[in-house]
């Protein structure tokens, strides 16, 4: 089996983190859709989460993703899609990739991203608004997020809000919109140990909340807190329990020793 290589330099203070990918010839780029029995995969599934990274890697990865999405939809599975824009993977055929993701996002119930991500990944636009080069805050208001929800027939659009003071210190929050209501969650002021994996921790936190019967608002608060904790843990994996996240949600975030 072929794996992909990722080389990461962790930033600090004014020095930004940097990532180099070598995904060529990785297993997912060489696999084919007929190697997977998606009827069996989704027979008892409740949720299917897709990253926008995968389908842009190769034609076969694209075909696998489409096959999985179609099967999941046929089985009535809730589909979440994280746009996961990565500039280093979008150096060629940008319009073709946007057209592909536009078709894929039609299968989604939940989308992680914002209007700027939608502009980059889907070619989304609104008259007179520069979502890519303009003020980031215009992307996160009720009007624009509701427009994205309605444009792609989503149930929820969920976006992180990161105020980058430096590579070491960030303000961290998020917002969610269901097409009618925009809810902004609590902000945490973080001193970062490792931010890689924070986005995945956020998405998994929100999905855990929604599938556990939490409200949209509580699911968002759970996601923000889960990802905030991940920023304090080295490596990609968030080694935490649900009660730790709930405890942070109910605390002042001071990090006092628990005895």
Buried (B, 14 or more C-beta within 10 A) or exposed (E): EEEBEEEEEBBEEEEEBEEEBEBEEBEBBEBEBEEBEBEEBBEEBEBBBBBBBBBBBBEBBBBBBBBBBEBBBEBEBBBBBBBBBBEEBBEEEEEEBBEBBBEBBEBBBBBBBBBBBBBBBBBBEBEEBEBEEEEEEBBBBBEBBBBBBEBBEBBBBBBBBBEEEBBBEBEBBBBBBBBEEBBBBBBBEBEBEBBBBBBBBBBBBBBBBBEEEBEBBBBBBBBBBBBBBBBBBEEBEBEBEEEBBBEBBEEEBEEEEEE
